[in-house]
Amino acid sequence: MVKFYLIAILLILSSSAGVAKTLKISQDLWPPYIMNSVQGSGIAHDIVVDALVYAGYDIEFSIKPWTRVLKETMAGENDVIVSLWKTEQRTKHFLYTDPYTHNSMIFISRQELKFEFDSFDSLKGMRVALINDYAYGNNLREYKGMIPVSTLDLPNSIRYLLADKADVLVVDEEVGRWTVQGMKIPAGKLYFSKTYFDSTPLHAAVRKSHPEAENIVSALNNYFKNHAQGKLQALKTLYGLDDK
């Protein structure tokens, strides 16, 4: 009888070990990193999801507004955020992966302004569209000389520029060009700066309250270390973003 129970327990344990654990992942639309298109779901989505599937996890992915993504992850209703920038405040709630790519940040302005960033003094008195809860690099939010203009998302920021409610916005170059094209804004309306404001590391993150948070981050880092470079180039080709 004891032998029978031992065999039964071993069978249960072995069957449980074979069941992949499901992770809830969410992100806001952020093309070409996160999107719904005929090409796929975006560069960041593909590399992070592939890494987790490679590590043996099942995935439930959803697209939600950014503030909701943060709120639900902090509350334990979501497990992994696909792409975000690192801040000291966020490290209280999330374990970050190593960066798997970098965002080249530029300024967009109206064509007649043709804004180029030289130093923070060049932003003095400028109305700068800043998306709520976004973690801009280079301590941008701390600069007191500019006039911050709060917006909901990137399309909202772009509309503020066109309506002369803001002078400039800062954005990843690929994201900015993709979004402007998707909004069908006529060529020549907006100006993309030639100088870069910052190169911001892009991470995935796992909520600290998840019981396997460290293992998940370790699995992601291992995949990024061994596969990220080749995977990123393949994805850039897929999404038409090959380096010119």
N, C-alpha and C positions, 0 to 999 in steps of 0.2 A: 504493500500500500504506500509506504514512504517513497519507494522507488517510482511509483506511478505519479505521485504529486511532484516529485523533483523533475520528472520528464515533462509534465504539464507546464510547470513554471518556466522551464528552459524554452519550451515551444512558444509561450506567450512573450517572453523576453526577446527571442529571436525574431518573431513576427513584428513586434513593436519597433525593433531596430531597423527593420526594412522599410518602415513607413517614413516618407520624407516629411519633415516639419515645414509647416506653411508659415511664411512671413508676409505680413501686410506691408505693402510699399505704396507710398503716394508722393505726388509732386504736382506742382502747377504747370500749366502749359508754358513752355519756354523754348520755342523752336529756334534753332534746329537741335537743341539738346533734349527737349521733351516735346512731343507733338503727336498729332494724328495725321498721317499722310499716306499716300500710296507707297512711298519708299519704306515706311516703317514708323516706329514710335520715338525715334530720336537717338542721337549719339550717346547721351548720358544714360538714358533708359537701357539701351542695348548692352552697353558694356557692364553696367552694374547688375542687370538681371542675368546676363550670361554668367557673370562671376558667381552669383548665388545659386543658379541652377547647376553650374559646374561643381559647386560645393555640396550639392545634394538637397537643396531646399526647393520646396514648391512656393510659387509666388502668387499673391493676389495684388494686382496693381490697379490703382485708381488715380484719376486726375481731379484735383480739387484746387480751390483758391489757396494762395500761399499762406495767408494767415490761418486758415483752417488746417493746413498741413502741419504747421508748427504747433498749433493748439492741440490737435488730436494726438500728435506724437508725444508731446509732453504729458498728456493725460493717459497714455498707454493704449490708445485706440489704434495706433499705427506703430509699426516697428522700425521701418527704415525710410530715410529720406534719400532720394537718389542723388541730388546735387544741391549743394549749398556752400556758402562761404563761411569761414570760421571766425567766430568772435568769442571773447572771454565769457560773455553772458550765456551764450549757447552751450559752452562746455559744461555748464552746471547740469544740463539736461541730456546731452548727447555725447556718445563716444564717436570720434571722427576717424575716418580712414586716412591713410596717406593720400595726398592729392593724386588724381589720375589724369588730370590735364590742367591747363591754366586758361583763364579768360583774359584776352587782350582788351582792355577797357579804353574806349574812346569817348569823345563828346559829340553829340549831335546838336546842331543849332539850325535856325532858319538860314537859307542861302545868303540873304543879304548881310547877316552877321558874320558868317564864316569864322566861327570861334575856333581858336587854337589855344590849347593849354600850355602855358609856359611855366607858371608857378601858381601857388594859391592866390597870389596877388592879382592874377589875371581873372579870378572869379569874384573879386571885390565888387559888391553892388549888383551882381548878377543873380537873376531868379533861376535857381537850380531845381529842376523837377527830381524829387527823390521818392522812390516807391516805398510805401509803408512796410516796415519790418525787414527791408533789405539791408544786408550788411556790406556796405560799400567799403572798399579798401582804401589804404593811404590816409586813414582817419578823416575822410571827407566830411562826415557829419559834424566833426568837431571844429571845422573852420567857421569862425564867427563873422567873417566879412561878407559872406554870401547871404542871399535871401532864400531859405529853403521853401520849396513848394511841395506839399504832400500830394502824392497821387496813388491810385489803386494798383496800377500795373503799367507795363510798358506802353501798350496802346493808348492808355489814358495820358501818360506823359507826352507822347507824341502829339496827341490832340491838343494838349496845353501849349506845346510849341507852336503849332499851326494857328491857334487862336490868340497868340501873343499873351498867354497867361504865364508863360515861362520862357526863359531865354535859351537855356541849354539843358541837356540831360546827359548822364553818363551811362554807358551800356557796353556789354561785350560786343565787339565789332560784328561777329557773325550773327548774333541775335538781333542786333539793330538792323542790319541789312535785310535779313530774312523777314522781320516783322514789318518794316516799311514796304517791302515788296508785296507782302501778303495783304496789307491795307490798301494797296493800289494807289499809293500817293504818287502823283506825277513827278517824273524826273526833274531835278532842278529846284524842287521846293525846299529840300533839306540839305544840309551840308554835314559831311562826315569828316571829323578832324583827321589830319595827317599824323599828328603827334599822339602818343599813347599816354593816358593818365596813369595806368597801373597795369601790372600783370598779376591777376588774382588767382591763387590756387583754388581748384574746385575739388570738393570732397563729397563722399557719401557719409552718412551718419546713422547711428543706431541709438535708440533710446536707452539710457543707462539702466532703466528699470527692467529691461528684458533679461531674463535669466541666462541667456546665451550671448549677451551683447559682446563680450570680449572675443568669443569664438567666431561670431559673425564678422566682426571687424578684422580678425586675423585671416579669415578665409578670403575676404575681399582684398586685403593687402597682398596676400600671396598671389592672387590672380592678377592684380594690377602690376606687381613686380615682374611676373613671368610672361604676361600676355598683353599688357595694356598698349605698348607701343605699336605692335603689329595690328592689333584690333582697332585702335584709333584710326590708323591710316586707312584700313579697309572700310571703316564706317564713313570717313570723310569722302572716300571715293563713292560709296553708296549714296550719300546725301548730296553729292555734287559740290563738295567743299575742299577739293584738292588744293594744296598750296599752289598759288599762281607762280 
